[in-house]
Amino acid sequence: MSGILDLLNSDPGQSIISGVSNDTKQPQNKTQDVLTMALPVLMAAMKINT
């Protein structure tokens, strides 16, 4: 799971965070916090469904 979270700290991950932040009109730090919490939950749900 750390590999997924490491993605958010990479350049492409920061680009994703920036895009989501702009789309939702929320600060980048809050967007990153939400995505950091949500990605493991989404990955676990996908694992169950496969």
PQR file with spaces between the fields and no chain letter, atoms N, CA, C, O and H, PARSE charges and radii, in Angstrom:
ATOM       1  N    MET     1       0.827   -1.199    0.000 -0.4000 1.5000
ATOM       2  CA   MET     1       0.000    0.000    0.000 -0.0000 2.0000
ATOM       3  C    MET     1       0.865    1.254    0.000  0.5500 1.7000
ATOM       4  O    MET     1       0.440    2.306   -0.477 -0.5500 1.4000
ATOM       5  N    SER     2       2.086    1.143    0.538 -0.4000 1.5000
ATOM       6  CA   SER     2       2.937    2.330    0.571 -0.0000 2.0000
ATOM       7  C    SER     2       3.292    2.804   -0.830  0.5500 1.7000
ATOM       8  O    SER     2       3.523    3.996   -1.034 -0.5500 1.4000
ATOM       9  H    SER     2       2.432    0.288    0.926  0.4000 1.0000
ATOM      10  N    GLY     3       3.340    1.894   -1.803 -0.4000 1.5000
ATOM      11  CA   GLY     3       3.638    2.293   -3.173 -0.0000 2.0000
ATOM      12  C    GLY     3       2.601    3.252   -3.730  0.5500 1.7000
ATOM      13  O    GLY     3       2.930    4.191   -4.454 -0.5500 1.4000
ATOM      14  H    GLY     3       3.152    0.926   -1.638  0.4000 1.0000
ATOM      15  N    ILE     4       1.339    3.005   -3.382 -0.4000 1.5000
ATOM      16  CA   ILE     4       0.262    3.892   -3.827 -0.0000 2.0000
ATOM      17  C    ILE     4       0.414    5.257   -3.170  0.5500 1.7000
ATOM      18  O    ILE     4       0.250    6.288   -3.823 -0.5500 1.4000
ATOM      19  H    ILE     4       1.072    2.242   -2.794  0.4000 1.0000
ATOM      20  N    LEU     5       0.723    5.262   -1.892 -0.4000 1.5000
ATOM      21  CA   LEU     5       0.869    6.538   -1.186 -0.0000 2.0000
ATOM      22  C    LEU     5       2.122    7.279   -1.645  0.5500 1.7000
ATOM      23  O    LEU     5       2.147    8.509   -1.663 -0.5500 1.4000
ATOM      24  H    LEU     5       0.856    4.425   -1.362  0.4000 1.0000
ATOM      25  N    ASP     6       3.174    6.519   -2.020 -0.4000 1.5000
ATOM      26  CA   ASP     6       4.376    7.151   -2.554 -0.0000 2.0000
ATOM      27  C    ASP     6       4.077    7.886   -3.854  0.5500 1.7000
ATOM      28  O    ASP     6       4.721    8.885   -4.175 -0.5500 1.4000
ATOM      29  H    ASP     6       3.153    5.519   -2.005  0.4000 1.0000
ATOM      30  N    LEU     7       3.097    7.386   -4.599 -0.4000 1.5000
ATOM      31  CA   LEU     7       2.702    8.039   -5.845 -0.0000 2.0000
ATOM      32  C    LEU     7       2.283    9.485   -5.593  0.5500 1.7000
ATOM      33  O    LEU     7       2.602   10.370   -6.386 -0.5500 1.4000
ATOM      34  H    LEU     7       2.574    6.574   -4.339  0.4000 1.0000
ATOM      35  N    LEU     8       1.578    9.724   -4.509 -0.4000 1.5000
ATOM      36  CA   LEU     8       1.108   11.089   -4.223 -0.0000 2.0000
ATOM      37  C    LEU     8       2.267   12.057   -3.965  0.5500 1.7000
ATOM      38  O    LEU     8       2.125   13.263   -4.165 -0.5500 1.4000
ATOM      39  H    LEU     8       1.319    9.004   -3.865  0.4000 1.0000
ATOM      40  N    ASN     9       3.402   11.531   -3.525 -0.4000 1.5000
ATOM      41  CA   ASN     9       4.553   12.390   -3.250 -0.0000 2.0000
ATOM      42  C    ASN     9       5.439   12.583   -4.474  0.5500 1.7000
ATOM      43  O    ASN     9       6.382   13.374   -4.438 -0.5500 1.4000
ATOM      44  H    ASN     9       3.517   10.551   -3.363  0.4000 1.0000
ATOM      45  N    SER    10       5.145   11.866   -5.560 -0.4000 1.5000
ATOM      46  CA   SER    10       5.943   12.009   -6.774 -0.0000 2.0000
ATOM      47  C    SER    10       5.436   13.197   -7.596  0.5500 1.7000
ATOM      48  O    SER    10       4.403   13.789   -7.282 -0.5500 1.4000
ATOM      49  H    SER    10       4.379   11.224   -5.590  0.4000 1.0000
ATOM      50  N    ASP    11       6.171   13.530   -8.636 -0.4000 1.5000
ATOM      51  CA   ASP    11       5.751   14.633   -9.510 -0.0000 2.0000
ATOM      52  C    ASP    11       4.385   14.374  -10.152  0.5500 1.7000
ATOM      53  O    ASP    11       3.536   15.265  -10.154 -0.5500 1.4000
ATOM      54  H    ASP    11       7.010   13.049   -8.890  0.4000 1.0000
ATOM      55  N    PRO    12       4.151   13.158  -10.704 -0.5600 1.5000
ATOM      56  CA   PRO    12       2.809   12.916  -11.263  0.2800 2.0000
ATOM      57  C    PRO    12       1.715   12.977  -10.189  0.5500 1.7000
ATOM      58  O    PRO    12       0.608   13.449  -10.451 -0.5500 1.4000
ATOM      59  N    GLY    13       2.028   12.504   -8.996 -0.4000 1.5000
ATOM      60  CA   GLY    13       1.055   12.554   -7.902 -0.0000 2.0000
ATOM      61  C    GLY    13       0.716   13.976   -7.515  0.5500 1.7000
ATOM      62  O    GLY    13      -0.443   14.291   -7.246 -0.5500 1.4000
ATOM      63  H    GLY    13       2.927   12.121   -8.784  0.4000 1.0000
ATOM      64  N    GLN    14       1.715   14.834   -7.486 -0.4000 1.5000
ATOM      65  CA   GLN    14       1.471   16.230   -7.164 -0.0000 2.0000
ATOM      66  C    GLN    14       0.639   16.901   -8.251  0.5500 1.7000
ATOM      67  O    GLN    14      -0.154   17.801   -7.975 -0.5500 1.4000
ATOM      68  H    GLN    14       2.657   14.578   -7.705  0.4000 1.0000
ATOM      69  N    SER    15       0.828   16.455   -9.476 -0.4000 1.5000
ATOM      70  CA   SER    15       0.015   16.963  -10.577 -0.0000 2.0000
ATOM      71  C    SER    15      -1.445   16.538  -10.410  0.5500 1.7000
ATOM      72  O    SER    15      -2.359   17.324  -10.660 -0.5500 1.4000
ATOM      73  H    SER    15       1.473   15.724   -9.699  0.4000 1.0000
ATOM      74  N    ILE    16      -1.656   15.288   -9.985 -0.4000 1.5000
ATOM      75  CA   ILE    16      -3.011   14.792   -9.727 -0.0000 2.0000
ATOM      76  C    ILE    16      -3.658   15.593   -8.609  0.5500 1.7000
ATOM      77  O    ILE    16      -4.808   16.017   -8.720 -0.5500 1.4000
ATOM      78  H    ILE    16      -0.913   14.650   -9.782  0.4000 1.0000
ATOM      79  N    ILE    17      -2.914   15.794   -7.536 -0.4000 1.5000
ATOM      80  CA   ILE    17      -3.429   16.556   -6.392 -0.0000 2.0000
ATOM      81  C    ILE    17      -3.788   17.972   -6.812  0.5500 1.7000
ATOM      82  O    ILE    17      -4.834   18.498   -6.431 -0.5500 1.4000
ATOM      83  H    ILE    17      -1.980   15.449   -7.445  0.4000 1.0000
ATOM      84  N    SER    18      -2.921   18.578   -7.589 -0.4000 1.5000
ATOM      85  CA   SER    18      -3.168   19.937   -8.058 -0.0000 2.0000
ATOM      86  C    SER    18      -4.428   20.001   -8.914  0.5500 1.7000
ATOM      87  O    SER    18      -5.233   20.922   -8.771 -0.5500 1.4000
ATOM      88  H    SER    18      -2.071   18.152   -7.898  0.4000 1.0000
ATOM      89  N    GLY    19      -4.600   19.024   -9.802 -0.4000 1.5000
ATOM      90  CA   GLY    19      -5.779   18.998  -10.658 -0.0000 2.0000
ATOM      91  C    GLY    19      -7.066   18.811   -9.866  0.5500 1.7000
ATOM      92  O    GLY    19      -8.056   19.500  -10.111 -0.5500 1.4000
ATOM      93  H    GLY    19      -3.947   18.276   -9.918  0.4000 1.0000
ATOM      94  N    VAL    20      -7.049   17.877   -8.915 -0.4000 1.5000
ATOM      95  CA   VAL    20      -8.230   17.648   -8.085 -0.0000 2.0000
ATOM      96  C    VAL    20      -8.515   18.883   -7.239  0.5500 1.7000
ATOM      97  O    VAL    20      -9.669   19.278   -7.070 -0.5500 1.4000
ATOM      98  H    VAL    20      -6.244   17.318   -8.717  0.4000 1.0000
ATOM      99  N    SER    21      -7.467   19.481   -6.716 -0.4000 1.5000
ATOM     100  CA   SER    21      -7.613   20.687   -5.903 -0.0000 2.0000
ATOM     101  C    SER    21      -8.260   21.810   -6.702  0.5500 1.7000
ATOM     102  O    SER    21      -9.158   22.495   -6.214 -0.5500 1.4000
ATOM     103  H    SER    21      -6.530   19.160   -6.853  0.4000 1.0000
ATOM     104  N    ASN    22      -7.800   21.991   -7.922 -0.4000 1.5000
ATOM     105  CA   ASN    22      -8.380   23.033   -8.777 -0.0000 2.0000
ATOM     106  C    ASN    22      -9.824   22.726   -9.140  0.5500 1.7000
ATOM     107  O    ASN    22     -10.671   23.620   -9.145 -0.5500 1.4000
ATOM     108  H    ASN    22      -7.070   21.435   -8.319  0.4000 1.0000
ATOM     109  N    ASP    23     -10.107   21.466   -9.445 -0.4000 1.5000
ATOM     110  CA   ASP    23     -11.476   21.078   -9.817 -0.0000 2.0000
ATOM     111  C    ASP    23     -12.456   21.258   -8.672  0.5500 1.7000
ATOM     112  O    ASP    23     -13.608   21.637   -8.886 -0.5500 1.4000
ATOM     113  H    ASP    23      -9.419   20.740   -9.441  0.4000 1.0000
ATOM     114  N    THR    24     -11.996   20.983   -7.444 -0.4000 1.5000
ATOM     115  CA   THR    24     -12.883   21.056   -6.284 -0.0000 2.0000
ATOM     116  C    THR    24     -12.801   22.385   -5.551  0.5500 1.7000
ATOM     117  O    THR    24     -13.538   22.616   -4.592 -0.5500 1.4000
ATOM     118  H    THR    24     -11.061   20.675   -7.270  0.4000 1.0000
ATOM     119  N    LYS    25     -11.909   23.257   -5.998 -0.4000 1.5000
ATOM     120  CA   LYS    25     -11.714   24.575   -5.378 -0.0000 2.0000
ATOM     121  C    LYS    25     -11.352   24.457   -3.888  0.5500 1.7000
ATOM     122  O    LYS    25     -11.800   25.249   -3.059 -0.5500 1.4000
ATOM     123  H    LYS    25     -11.311   23.069   -6.777  0.4000 1.0000
ATOM     124  N    GLN    26     -10.527   23.444   -3.574 -0.4000 1.5000
ATOM     125  CA   GLN    26     -10.078   23.221   -2.206 -0.0000 2.0000
ATOM     126  C    GLN    26      -8.563   23.410   -2.135  0.5500 1.7000
ATOM     127  O    GLN    26      -7.876   23.258   -3.145 -0.5500 1.4000
ATOM     128  H    GLN    26     -10.163   22.801   -4.248  0.4000 1.0000
ATOM     129  N    PRO    27      -8.033   23.739   -0.951 -0.5600 1.5000
ATOM     130  CA   PRO    27      -6.585   23.882   -0.814  0.2800 2.0000
ATOM     131  C    PRO    27      -5.862   22.559   -1.102  0.5500 1.7000
ATOM     132  O    PRO    27      -6.392   21.480   -0.838 -0.5500 1.4000
ATOM     133  N    GLN    28      -4.659   22.661   -1.639 -0.4000 1.5000
ATOM     134  CA   GLN    28      -3.904   21.460   -2.005 -0.0000 2.0000
ATOM     135  C    GLN    28      -3.599   20.584   -0.795  0.5500 1.7000
ATOM     136  O    GLN    28      -3.639   19.359   -0.903 -0.5500 1.4000
ATOM     137  H    GLN    28      -4.228   23.538   -1.853  0.4000 1.0000
ATOM     138  N    ASN    29      -3.296   21.184    0.350 -0.4000 1.5000
ATOM     139  CA   ASN    29      -2.955   20.362    1.513 -0.0000 2.0000
ATOM     140  C    ASN    29      -4.156   19.534    1.983  0.5500 1.7000
ATOM     141  O    ASN    29      -3.990   18.383    2.386 -0.5500 1.4000
ATOM     142  H    ASN    29      -3.263   22.180    0.437  0.4000 1.0000
ATOM     143  N    LYS    30      -5.348   20.105    1.934 -0.4000 1.5000
ATOM     144  CA   LYS    30      -6.545   19.352    2.317 -0.0000 2.0000
ATOM     145  C    LYS    30      -6.850   18.269    1.284  0.5500 1.7000
ATOM     146  O    LYS    30      -7.250   17.161    1.640 -0.5500 1.4000
ATOM     147  H    LYS    30      -5.482   21.040    1.607  0.4000 1.0000
ATOM     148  N    THR    31      -6.662   18.590    0.020 -0.4000 1.5000
ATOM     149  CA   THR    31      -6.887   17.618   -1.037 -0.0000 2.0000
ATOM     150  C    THR    31      -5.932   16.445   -0.880  0.5500 1.7000
ATOM     151  O    THR    31      -6.338   15.292   -1.021 -0.5500 1.4000
ATOM     152  H    THR    31      -6.337   19.490   -0.269  0.4000 1.0000
ATOM     153  N    GLN    32      -4.671   16.728   -0.591 -0.4000 1.5000
ATOM     154  CA   GLN    32      -3.688   15.659   -0.401 -0.0000 2.0000
ATOM     155  C    GLN    32      -4.063   14.799    0.804  0.5500 1.7000
ATOM     156  O    GLN    32      -3.945   13.575    0.744 -0.5500 1.4000
ATOM     157  H    GLN    32      -4.341   17.665   -0.477  0.4000 1.0000
ATOM     158  N    ASP    33      -4.506   15.410    1.882 -0.4000 1.5000
ATOM     159  CA   ASP    33      -4.923   14.644    3.061 -0.0000 2.0000
ATOM     160  C    ASP    33      -6.073   13.700    2.735  0.5500 1.7000
ATOM     161  O    ASP    33      -6.062   12.536    3.136 -0.5500 1.4000
ATOM     162  H    ASP    33      -4.602   16.404    1.930  0.4000 1.0000
ATOM     163  N    VAL    34      -7.067   14.207    2.006 -0.4000 1.5000
ATOM     164  CA   VAL    34      -8.223   13.378    1.653 -0.0000 2.0000
ATOM     165  C    VAL    34      -7.798   12.234    0.737  0.5500 1.7000
ATOM     166  O    VAL    34      -8.214   11.094    0.942 -0.5500 1.4000
ATOM     167  H    VAL    34      -7.077   15.153    1.681  0.4000 1.0000
ATOM     168  N    LEU    35      -6.980   12.520   -0.263 -0.4000 1.5000
ATOM     169  CA   LEU    35      -6.538   11.467   -1.174 -0.0000 2.0000
ATOM     170  C    LEU    35      -5.668   10.444   -0.455  0.5500 1.7000
ATOM     171  O    LEU    35      -5.735    9.254   -0.763 -0.5500 1.4000
ATOM     172  H    LEU    35      -6.642   13.446   -0.429  0.4000 1.0000
ATOM     173  N    THR    36      -4.861   10.883    0.489 -0.4000 1.5000
ATOM     174  CA   THR    36      -4.031    9.965    1.259 -0.0000 2.0000
ATOM     175  C    THR    36      -4.897    9.007    2.076  0.5500 1.7000
ATOM     176  O    THR    36      -4.550    7.837    2.235 -0.5500 1.4000
ATOM     177  H    THR    36      -4.806   11.850    0.739  0.4000 1.0000
ATOM     178  N    MET    37      -6.005    9.496    2.585 -0.4000 1.5000
ATOM     179  CA   MET    37      -6.914    8.632    3.336 -0.0000 2.0000
ATOM     180  C    MET    37      -7.760    7.764    2.400  0.5500 1.7000
ATOM     181  O    MET    37      -8.040    6.608    2.716 -0.5500 1.4000
ATOM     182  H    MET    37      -6.286   10.447    2.455  0.4000 1.0000
ATOM     183  N    ALA    38      -8.162    8.306    1.263 -0.4000 1.5000
ATOM     184  CA   ALA    38      -9.095    7.610    0.382 -0.0000 2.0000
ATOM     185  C    ALA    38      -8.446    6.518   -0.463  0.5500 1.7000
ATOM     186  O    ALA    38      -9.079    5.494   -0.719 -0.5500 1.4000
ATOM     187  H    ALA    38      -7.934    9.245    1.005  0.4000 1.0000
ATOM     188  N    LEU    39      -7.218    6.705   -0.897 -0.4000 1.5000
ATOM     189  CA   LEU    39      -6.602    5.726   -1.792 -0.0000 2.0000
ATOM     190  C    LEU    39      -6.512    4.324   -1.187  0.5500 1.7000
ATOM     191  O    LEU    39      -6.857    3.361   -1.871 -0.5500 1.4000
ATOM     192  H    LEU    39      -6.704    7.537   -0.688  0.4000 1.0000
ATOM     193  N    PRO    40      -6.067    4.162    0.057 -0.5600 1.5000
ATOM     194  CA   PRO    40      -6.034    2.804    0.617  0.2800 2.0000
ATOM     195  C    PRO    40      -7.423    2.172    0.701  0.5500 1.7000
ATOM     196  O    PRO    40      -7.567    0.969    0.479 -0.5500 1.4000
ATOM     197  N    VAL    41      -8.429    2.957    1.013 -0.4000 1.5000
ATOM     198  CA   VAL    41      -9.803    2.444    1.098 -0.0000 2.0000
ATOM     199  C    VAL    41     -10.261    1.987   -0.290  0.5500 1.7000
ATOM     200  O    VAL    41     -10.832    0.906   -0.437 -0.5500 1.4000
ATOM     201  H    VAL    41      -8.312    3.934    1.193  0.4000 1.0000
ATOM     202  N    LEU    42     -10.010    2.808   -1.291 -0.4000 1.5000
ATOM     203  CA   LEU    42     -10.398    2.447   -2.664 -0.0000 2.0000
ATOM     204  C    LEU    42      -9.660    1.207   -3.152  0.5500 1.7000
ATOM     205  O    LEU    42     -10.250    0.346   -3.805 -0.5500 1.4000
ATOM     206  H    LEU    42      -9.546    3.685   -1.172  0.4000 1.0000
ATOM     207  N    MET    43      -8.380    1.115   -2.838 -0.4000 1.5000
ATOM     208  CA   MET    43      -7.595   -0.048   -3.260 -0.0000 2.0000
ATOM     209  C    MET    43      -8.089   -1.323   -2.572  0.5500 1.7000
ATOM     210  O    MET    43      -8.144   -2.379   -3.202 -0.5500 1.4000
ATOM     211  H    MET    43      -7.900    1.814   -2.308  0.4000 1.0000
ATOM     212  N    ALA    44      -8.445   -1.237   -1.306 -0.4000 1.5000
ATOM     213  CA   ALA    44      -8.968   -2.399   -0.589 -0.0000 2.0000
ATOM     214  C    ALA    44     -10.303   -2.835   -1.182  0.5500 1.7000
ATOM     215  O    ALA    44     -10.557   -4.031   -1.325 -0.5500 1.4000
ATOM     216  H    ALA    44      -8.401   -0.379   -0.794  0.4000 1.0000
ATOM     217  N    ALA    45     -11.146   -1.886   -1.524 -0.4000 1.5000
ATOM     218  CA   ALA    45     -12.430   -2.210   -2.132 -0.0000 2.0000
ATOM     219  C    ALA    45     -12.235   -2.853   -3.499  0.5500 1.7000
ATOM     220  O    ALA    45     -12.955   -3.788   -3.848 -0.5500 1.4000
ATOM     221  H    ALA    45     -10.940   -0.915   -1.408  0.4000 1.0000
ATOM     222  N    MET    46     -11.280   -2.367   -4.270 -0.4000 1.5000
ATOM     223  CA   MET    46     -11.002   -2.955   -5.570 -0.0000 2.0000
ATOM     224  C    MET    46     -10.469   -4.375   -5.413  0.5500 1.7000
ATOM     225  O    MET    46     -10.795   -5.256   -6.207 -0.5500 1.4000
ATOM     226  H    MET    46     -10.695   -1.607   -3.986  0.4000 1.0000
ATOM     227  N    LYS    47      -9.655   -4.594   -4.396 -0.4000 1.5000
ATOM     228  CA   LYS    47      -9.097   -5.920   -4.154 -0.0000 2.0000
ATOM     229  C    LYS    47     -10.212   -6.914   -3.828  0.5500 1.7000
ATOM     230  O    LYS    47     -10.182   -8.054   -4.289 -0.5500 1.4000
ATOM     231  H    LYS    47      -9.390   -3.878   -3.750  0.4000 1.0000
ATOM     232  N    ILE    48     -11.188   -6.484   -3.038 -0.4000 1.5000
ATOM     233  CA   ILE    48     -12.303   -7.346   -2.685 -0.0000 2.0000
ATOM     234  C    ILE    48     -13.138   -7.688   -3.918  0.5500 1.7000
ATOM     235  O    ILE    48     -13.644   -8.804   -4.037 -0.5500 1.4000
ATOM     236  H    ILE    48     -11.212   -5.558   -2.663  0.4000 1.0000
ATOM     237  N    ASN    49     -13.281   -6.737   -4.825 -0.4000 1.5000
ATOM     238  CA   ASN    49     -14.128   -6.934   -6.004 -0.0000 2.0000
ATOM     239  C    ASN    49     -13.451   -7.702   -7.130  0.5500 1.7000
ATOM     240  O    ASN    49     -14.102   -8.045   -8.117 -0.5500 1.4000
ATOM     241  H    ASN    49     -12.870   -5.831   -4.728  0.4000 1.0000
ATOM     242  N    THR    50     -12.159   -7.975   -7.000 -0.4000 1.5000
ATOM     243  CA   THR    50     -11.476   -8.704   -8.076 -0.0000 2.0000
ATOM     244  C    THR    50     -11.384  -10.179   -7.795  0.5500 1.7000
ATOM     245  O    THR    50     -10.838  -10.929   -8.604 -0.5500 1.4000
ATOM     246  H    THR    50     -11.631   -7.696   -6.198  0.4000 1.0000
